[in-house]
């Protein structure tokens, strides 16, 4: 069974010989941890690979992402990276001042077919599941563009914010159409809705303003037999069921914050749980605690009929031994681990 077949069977909630793997490697580690990454790649190869597409460099872009310093992205937002491999911090929101949004246009150059020229060949050249990581993240994009004003404007439902959201949605639908007509197996979009304990905005507002957008993305993808993947940070338990109802096939969330046992009882068999297994929450650097934590999550979510992708993020502070210990817990049938 190829990796592509393994992931597809998992998404369709069919039995598989093992669970698919999806290891995310933090930016910059390729140069500092090359040998460790190569070893993990041999011992536990990823079953999911990103679709090959040109970087999102647009007319507004300045500087180099993932390197220490500052840069401006294709949307005009300014960012700062404190050190190589660190997460960028938002420093400038171009539409923070009132009235600025009226004349704003999304970077349509990112939808130039030339960006996607290598997608189909790269998908056809692999037997792994090709997942496109899209630019689509309407809520995040509003916050990046508007800064602190975004949540206030959304709560008020201002004409300006609705117009801007409509422009972002139009961009996203056009991007989804491109991906849907390509050879990718699935497409991922995201929005970081969750705080530590609840959503960053009222669930009612999400259902009124964003749920219809997400439904459109899923419909576009499903019309061409593509799988819809969604990811978010924080606690999104209040909208988990809504995501499933509108057609999201796989949800990536901080699973330890949402109570895996409760989620499994309510939603397993209806959606694929796509991580995230957090090393710190599992007890890193103590390998025995990682093993115990992984087994607890597996008991809750792995019921022998797909619906679970083993996903984690490898950061420089996590050892090769810890990553290997985690993936070891998912190789054999659960009955042999008890």
C-alpha positions as CSV (number, residue, x, y, z in Angstrom):
1,X,0.0,0.0,0.0
2,X,1.4,3.4,-1.0
3,X,1.5,6.4,1.3
4,X,-1.2,8.0,-0.8
5,X,-3.5,5.0,-0.5
6,X,-2.8,4.9,3.2
7,X,-3.9,8.5,3.8
8,X,-6.9,8.2,1.5
9,X,-8.1,5.1,3.3
10,X,-7.6,6.9,6.6
11,X,-9.7,9.9,5.4
12,X,-12.4,7.5,4.2
13,X,-12.4,5.8,7.7
14,X,-11.2,2.4,6.4
15,X,-8.9,0.0,8.2
16,X,-5.2,0.5,7.5
17,X,-2.1,-1.5,8.4
18,X,-0.7,1.5,10.3
19,X,-1.5,5.1,10.9
20,X,-0.2,7.8,8.4
21,X,2.6,10.2,9.6
22,X,2.9,13.9,9.0
23,X,6.0,15.5,10.6
24,X,6.3,19.3,10.4
25,X,9.9,20.5,10.6
26,X,10.4,24.0,11.9
27,X,12.0,26.5,9.5
28,X,15.8,26.7,9.7
29,X,16.3,23.1,11.1
30,X,17.4,21.8,7.7
31,X,20.7,23.6,8.1
32,X,21.2,22.9,11.8
33,X,19.8,19.4,12.2
34,X,20.4,17.9,8.7
35,X,21.7,14.5,9.9
36,X,18.8,14.0,12.4
37,X,16.2,15.0,9.8
38,X,17.8,12.6,7.3
39,X,17.7,9.7,9.9
40,X,14.0,10.3,10.7
41,X,13.2,10.5,7.0
42,X,14.6,7.0,6.6
43,X,13.1,5.4,9.7
44,X,9.7,7.2,9.7
45,X,9.1,8.8,6.2
46,X,6.3,11.2,5.9
47,X,3.1,10.0,4.2
48,X,2.1,13.5,3.3
49,X,4.1,15.9,1.2
50,X,3.4,19.5,0.3
51,X,2.5,20.3,-3.3
52,X,5.3,22.0,-5.1
53,X,4.4,25.7,-5.7
54,X,6.4,28.9,-6.1
55,X,6.8,30.9,-2.8
56,X,4.1,33.6,-2.3
57,X,6.3,36.5,-3.3
58,X,4.2,39.4,-4.5
59,X,4.5,43.0,-5.6
60,X,4.4,44.2,-1.9
61,X,7.0,41.6,-0.7
62,X,10.2,42.9,0.7
63,X,13.0,41.0,2.6
64,X,13.3,37.3,3.2
65,X,11.0,35.2,5.4
66,X,12.5,32.6,7.8
67,X,15.7,34.7,8.2
68,X,16.4,36.9,11.2
69,X,15.3,40.4,10.6
70,X,12.2,42.1,9.1
71,X,10.2,41.4,6.0
72,X,7.0,42.4,4.3
73,X,4.7,39.7,2.9
74,X,2.7,39.7,-0.3
75,X,-0.3,41.2,1.5
76,X,1.7,44.2,2.8
77,X,2.0,43.1,6.4
78,X,5.3,43.7,8.2
79,X,6.9,41.0,10.3
80,X,10.0,40.5,12.5
81,X,11.9,37.3,13.1
82,X,14.1,37.5,16.2
83,X,16.3,34.6,15.3
84,X,16.6,32.1,12.5
85,X,13.9,29.5,12.8
86,X,11.8,31.6,15.2
87,X,8.1,32.3,14.6
88,X,7.5,35.7,13.0
89,X,5.9,38.5,15.0
90,X,3.5,40.9,13.3
91,X,4.9,44.5,13.4
92,X,2.9,46.4,10.9
93,X,-0.8,46.2,9.8
94,X,-1.2,48.2,6.6
95,X,-5.0,48.7,7.1
96,X,-4.9,49.7,10.8
97,X,-6.0,53.2,10.1
98,X,-9.7,53.9,9.3
99,X,-10.6,54.1,5.7
100,X,-7.5,52.3,4.4
101,X,-9.4,49.1,3.6
102,X,-11.5,50.8,1.0
103,X,-8.7,50.9,-1.6
104,X,-7.1,47.6,-0.7
105,X,-6.8,44.8,-3.2
106,X,-5.5,41.2,-2.4
107,X,-2.3,40.2,-4.2
108,X,-3.9,38.6,-7.2
109,X,-0.5,38.0,-8.7
110,X,-0.3,35.0,-6.3
111,X,-2.9,33.4,-8.4
112,X,-0.8,33.6,-11.6
113,X,-0.7,30.2,-13.2
114,X,3.1,30.4,-13.3
115,X,3.2,29.9,-9.5
116,X,1.5,26.6,-10.0
117,X,3.5,25.4,-13.0
118,X,5.2,22.5,-11.2
119,X,2.3,21.3,-9.1
120,X,0.9,18.6,-11.4
121,X,4.3,17.1,-12.2
122,X,5.4,17.0,-8.6
123,X,2.2,15.2,-7.6
124,X,2.5,12.7,-10.4
125,X,6.1,12.0,-9.4
126,X,5.3,10.8,-5.9
127,X,3.3,8.0,-4.4
128,X,2.7,10.1,-1.3
129,X,-0.4,12.1,-0.5
130,X,0.1,15.6,-2.0
131,X,-1.4,18.3,0.2
132,X,-1.6,21.9,-1.0
133,X,-1.0,24.5,1.7
134,X,-3.1,27.4,0.5
135,X,-3.0,31.2,1.3
136,X,-6.6,30.9,2.4
137,X,-7.1,32.1,6.0
138,X,-9.7,34.9,6.0
139,X,-9.9,35.5,9.8
140,X,-6.1,35.6,10.3
141,X,-5.7,37.8,7.2
142,X,-8.2,40.3,8.6
143,X,-6.3,40.5,11.9
144,X,-2.9,40.8,10.1
145,X,-4.2,43.6,7.8
146,X,-6.3,45.5,10.4
147,X,-4.4,44.8,13.6
148,X,-6.3,45.3,16.9
149,X,-9.2,46.9,15.0
150,X,-10.2,43.6,13.3
151,X,-12.0,42.0,16.2
152,X,-13.9,45.3,17.1
153,X,-14.9,45.7,13.5
154,X,-16.1,42.1,13.2
155,X,-18.2,42.5,16.4
156,X,-19.8,45.7,15.0
157,X,-20.2,44.2,11.5
158,X,-19.1,47.4,9.8
159,X,-19.5,47.8,6.1
160,X,-15.8,48.3,5.7
161,X,-14.9,45.0,7.3
162,X,-17.6,43.1,5.4
163,X,-16.3,44.5,2.1
164,X,-12.7,43.6,3.0
165,X,-13.8,40.1,4.0
166,X,-15.7,39.7,0.7
167,X,-12.5,40.6,-1.2
168,X,-10.5,38.1,0.8
169,X,-13.2,35.4,0.1
170,X,-13.2,36.1,-3.6
171,X,-9.4,35.6,-3.6
172,X,-9.7,32.4,-1.7
173,X,-12.4,30.9,-3.9
174,X,-10.3,31.6,-7.0
175,X,-7.3,30.0,-5.3
176,X,-9.4,27.0,-4.3
177,X,-10.6,26.6,-7.9
178,X,-6.9,26.5,-9.1
179,X,-6.1,23.8,-6.5
180,X,-9.2,21.8,-7.2
181,X,-8.3,21.6,-10.9
182,X,-4.8,20.4,-10.2
183,X,-3.5,16.9,-9.4
184,X,-3.2,17.5,-5.6
185,X,-5.0,15.0,-3.3
186,X,-6.1,17.6,-0.7
187,X,-5.9,21.3,0.1
188,X,-5.3,22.8,3.6
189,X,-6.6,26.1,4.7
190,X,-6.4,27.6,8.2
191,X,-7.4,30.2,10.7
192,X,-6.3,30.5,14.3
193,X,-9.6,30.8,16.1
194,X,-8.7,29.4,19.5
195,X,-7.5,30.9,22.7
196,X,-6.4,28.9,25.6
197,X,-9.9,28.2,26.8
198,X,-12.3,29.2,24.1
199,X,-12.7,31.0,20.7
200,X,-11.2,34.4,20.2
201,X,-14.7,35.6,19.0
202,X,-18.3,34.6,19.7
203,X,-19.3,31.3,18.1
204,X,-22.4,33.0,16.8
205,X,-20.3,35.6,14.8
206,X,-18.2,32.7,13.4
207,X,-21.3,30.9,12.2
208,X,-22.8,34.0,10.6
209,X,-19.7,35.4,8.9
210,X,-17.1,32.6,8.4
211,X,-18.9,29.3,8.4
212,X,-20.5,30.1,4.9
213,X,-17.0,31.0,3.6
214,X,-15.5,27.7,4.8
215,X,-18.5,25.8,3.3
216,X,-17.7,27.4,-0.1
217,X,-14.1,26.2,0.1
218,X,-15.1,22.6,1.0
219,X,-17.8,22.6,-1.8
220,X,-15.2,23.7,-4.4
221,X,-12.8,21.0,-3.4
222,X,-15.3,18.2,-3.1
223,X,-16.7,19.0,-6.5
224,X,-13.3,17.9,-7.9
225,X,-12.9,15.0,-5.4
226,X,-10.2,16.8,-3.3
227,X,-10.1,16.4,0.5
228,X,-10.5,19.5,2.6
229,X,-8.0,20.0,5.5
230,X,-8.4,22.7,8.1
231,X,-6.0,23.7,10.9
232,X,-6.3,26.1,13.9
233,X,-4.4,26.8,17.1
234,X,-6.0,26.9,20.5
235,X,-9.3,25.6,21.8
236,X,-11.9,25.3,19.0
237,X,-14.2,22.8,20.6
238,X,-17.2,25.3,20.1
239,X,-17.0,25.0,16.3
240,X,-15.6,21.5,15.9
241,X,-18.9,20.1,15.0
242,X,-19.7,22.9,12.6
243,X,-16.5,22.2,10.7
244,X,-17.5,18.6,10.2
245,X,-21.0,19.6,9.1
246,X,-19.8,21.9,6.3
247,X,-17.5,19.1,4.9
248,X,-14.0,19.5,6.4
249,X,-12.4,16.0,6.1
250,X,-9.5,16.5,8.5
251,X,-9.1,18.9,11.4
252,X,-5.7,19.9,12.8
253,X,-6.0,21.3,16.3
254,X,-4.1,21.2,19.6
255,X,-5.7,18.0,20.5
256,X,-4.5,17.9,24.1
257,X,-6.4,21.2,24.8
258,X,-9.7,19.8,23.6
259,X,-10.0,16.5,25.6
260,X,-9.3,13.8,23.1
261,X,-11.6,11.3,24.8
262,X,-14.6,13.6,24.6
263,X,-13.9,14.5,21.0
264,X,-13.5,10.8,20.0
265,X,-16.8,9.8,21.6
266,X,-18.6,12.7,19.8
267,X,-16.9,12.8,16.4
268,X,-14.9,9.8,15.5
269,X,-16.0,8.1,12.3
270,X,-17.2,11.6,11.1
271,X,-13.8,13.4,10.7
272,X,-10.1,12.6,10.6
273,X,-8.1,13.9,13.5
274,X,-5.0,15.4,12.0
275,X,-2.8,16.1,15.1
276,X,-1.5,18.1,16.7
277,X,0.6,16.0,19.2
278,X,2.5,18.5,21.3
279,X,5.9,17.3,22.7
280,X,5.7,19.6,25.7
281,X,2.2,18.4,26.6
282,X,3.3,14.8,26.1
283,X,6.1,15.3,28.7
284,X,9.2,16.0,26.7
285,X,12.1,15.6,27.2
286,X,11.2,12.5,29.3
287,X,10.9,9.8,26.6
288,X,8.9,7.5,28.9
289,X,6.3,10.2,29.4
290,X,6.1,10.9,25.7
291,X,5.4,7.2,25.1
292,X,2.7,7.1,27.8
293,X,1.2,10.4,26.5
294,X,1.1,9.1,23.0
295,X,-0.5,5.8,24.1
296,X,-3.2,7.8,26.0
297,X,-4.1,9.8,22.8
298,X,-4.0,6.6,20.7
299,X,-6.4,4.8,23.0
300,X,-8.8,7.7,22.6
301,X,-8.6,8.2,18.9
302,X,-7.3,5.0,17.2
303,X,-10.2,2.6,16.9
304,X,-8.9,0.6,14.0
305,X,-10.9,2.2,11.2
306,X,-8.9,5.2,10.0
307,X,-9.7,8.7,11.1
308,X,-6.3,9.5,12.6
309,X,-3.1,11.0,11.1
310,X,-0.1,11.1,13.5
311,X,1.1,14.7,13.2
312,X,3.6,16.6,15.3
313,X,5.9,19.6,14.9
314,X,9.7,19.1,15.3
315,X,11.4,22.2,16.8
316,X,15.1,22.6,17.7
317,X,14.5,21.9,21.4
318,X,13.1,18.4,20.7
319,X,15.6,15.6,20.4
320,X,15.8,13.0,17.6
321,X,15.3,10.3,20.3
322,X,12.0,12.0,21.4
323,X,10.6,12.1,17.8
324,X,11.6,8.5,17.2
325,X,10.0,7.4,20.5
326,X,6.8,9.1,19.6
327,X,6.5,7.5,16.1
328,X,7.4,4.1,17.5
329,X,4.2,4.1,19.5
330,X,2.1,4.1,16.3
331,X,3.7,1.4,14.3
332,X,2.0,-1.7,15.5
333,X,-1.7,-2.5,16.2
334,X,-2.9,-1.0,19.4
335,X,-3.8,-4.5,20.8
336,X,0.0,-5.3,20.8
337,X,0.7,-2.1,22.8
338,X,-1.7,-2.9,25.7
